[in-house]
Amino acid sequence: MADNREQNSVRSMTAFGRAEAIFESGIAIWELRSVNHRYLEPNFRLPEAARALEAKLRDILRKNLSRGKIELTLTLKTNSGETVGLEVNQALAQALLQAAKQVAAGEDTLPLNPLQILQWPGVIGEPETDPERQSATVLQAFREALQQLLANREREGAELANFIETRLVGIEEQISQVRELLPQILEAQREKLRSRLEEFSLDLDKERLEQEIVLLAQKADVDEELDRLDAHTTETRRVLSGGGAIGRRLDFLMQEFNREANTLSAKSIVTSTTQAAVELKVLIEQMREQVQNIE
């Protein structure tokens, strides 16, 4: 996997990657787990033998990811299957035991504690291996695990994009319904106003009546809100098609969607537009929840 990989698809921040690679005295195992987070927050768990690689590993990670909380765990195992770590110098340990017995001969002393032997310089050491070859193996396995993580992020990201697209279609349907109903709504409100004036025997001149109708029409006019909702759906699709680190941009668009839906609800004068506003809010909230998982 090359660094600086081109990000041209939607990627989730929730994924898992695992890879193994063999070196001359054992095996390197990487496990990577990521969840959604506002920024890129890696947490490396490395054995001492690989601690010097952390800066290089962070650099590779930054070139491939921009957001997410990631746990990166490296395990080094010997060919026998035991974790690479402490190795006892048996010859030295036995020599120390014999020396201790000779010193303690004939004396009333407590038995020697094995931990005291282990604390002696040179008794515990690390398995001998070629550091450069081991480092190369660790980096190879890391890149493979990261590639798997990215593939899983992209696979889940595609599902998220499809989910959002379905909600965008639902929003467009609500917009279309409200547009179709607007002329009928305004005409019905005009007739309702005339009927009320007649009911109360109010004698308004024609000019005054038209002024009242104009005020009513202004209150119920949601063309601008519908136009902006249309624009937001178009922009959301454009952002999704571009891929890459788009989570923050999508989150901003969800806020704008909500703003227009709230205004539509506030301007509603009939049940049909109120219901449309409620349905819009449901669709927008469903999108917003999923957008939180997009890188």
Residue pairs with C-beta under 8 A, 6 or more apart in sequence:
1 64
1 143
1 144
1 146
1 147
1 150
3 60
3 63
3 64
4 63
4 64
5 63
5 64
5 150
7 243
7 244
7 245
8 242
8 243
8 244
9 154
9 157
9 158
9 243
10 154
10 157
10 158
10 160
10 161
10 240
10 243
10 246
10 294
11 150
11 153
11 154
11 156
11 157
11 243
11 294
11 295
12 152
12 153
12 154
12 156
12 157
12 159
12 160
12 293
12 294
12 295
13 34
13 35
13 36
13 37
13 67
13 68
13 153
13 247
13 293
13 294
13 295
14 34
14 35
14 36
14 153
14 156
14 293
15 33
15 34
15 149
15 150
15 152
15 153
15 156
16 31
16 32
16 33
16 34
16 148
16 149
16 152
17 30
17 31
17 32
17 145
17 146
17 147
17 148
17 149
17 150
17 152
18 29
18 30
18 31
18 32
18 145
18 148
19 29
19 30
19 141
19 142
19 144
19 145
19 148
20 27
20 28
20 29
20 30
20 141
21 27
21 28
21 137
21 138
21 140
21 141
21 144
22 28
22 137
23 129
23 130
23 133
23 134
23 137
24 129
24 130
24 133
24 134
25 78
25 79
25 84
25 127
25 128
25 129
25 134
26 76
26 77
26 78
26 79
26 84
26 127
26 129
27 76
27 77
27 79
28 74
28 75
28 76
28 134
28 137
28 138
28 141
29 74
29 75
29 76
29 77
29 141
30 72
30 73
30 74
30 138
30 141
30 142
30 144
30 145
31 71
31 72
31 73
31 75
31 145
32 70
32 71
32 72
32 73
32 145
32 146
32 148
32 149
33 70
33 71
34 65
34 68
34 69
34 70
34 71
34 149
34 153
35 68
35 69
36 67
36 68
36 69
36 292
36 293
37 67
37 68
37 69
38 67
39 67
40 61
40 62
40 65
40 66
40 67
40 68
40 70
41 68
41 69
41 70
42 58
42 61
42 70
42 72
43 69
43 70
43 71
43 72
44 54
44 57
44 58
44 72
44 74
45 71
45 72
45 73
45 74
46 53
46 54
46 74
47 74
47 75
47 76
47 83
47 84
47 85
48 126
49 76
49 84
49 126
49 134
50 74
50 76
50 134
50 135
50 138
52 135
53 135
53 138
53 139
56 139
57 72
57 139
57 142
60 139
60 142
60 143
60 146
61 70
61 72
61 146
64 146
64 150
65 150
65 295
66 245
66 295
67 245
67 247
67 295
68 295
72 142
74 138
74 142
75 83
76 83
76 84
76 134
76 138
77 83
77 84
78 84
78 127
84 126
84 127
85 126
86 124
86 125
86 126
87 124
87 125
87 126
87 127
88 118
88 123
88 124
89 122
89 123
89 124
89 125
92 120
92 122
92 123
93 117
93 118
93 120
93 123
96 117
96 120
96 123
97 112
97 117
100 112
101 112
104 112
117 123
118 124
153 295
156 293
157 294
157 295
160 290
160 293
160 294
161 240
163 286
163 287
163 290
164 236
164 240
164 250
164 287
164 290
164 291
165 237
165 240
167 283
167 284
167 286
167 287
168 233
168 236
168 237
168 287
170 279
170 283
171 229
171 233
171 257
171 280
171 283
171 284
172 230
172 233
174 276
174 279
174 280
174 283
175 226
175 229
175 230
177 272
177 276
178 222
178 226
178 264
178 272
178 273
178 276
179 226
181 272
181 273
182 220
182 222
182 223
185 220
185 269
185 270
185 272
185 273
186 216
186 217
186 220
188 270
189 216
189 217
189 220
189 269
189 270
190 213
190 216
193 209
193 212
193 213
193 216
194 209
197 204
197 209
204 212
216 269
219 267
219 269
220 267
220 269
220 273
221 267
222 263
222 264
222 267
222 273
225 260
225 263
225 264
225 267
226 264
228 256
228 260
229 257
229 260
229 261
229 264
229 280
232 253
232 256
232 257
232 260
235 253
236 250
236 253
239 246
239 249
239 250
239 253
240 246
240 250
244 295
245 295
246 294
246 295
247 291
247 292
247 294
247 295
250 291
250 294
251 288
251 291
251 292
254 284
254 287
254 288
254 291
257 280
257 284
257 287
258 281
258 284
258 288
261 277
261 280
261 281
261 284
262 277
262 281
264 273
264 276
264 277
264 280
265 274
265 277
265 278
265 281
267 273
268 274
268 277
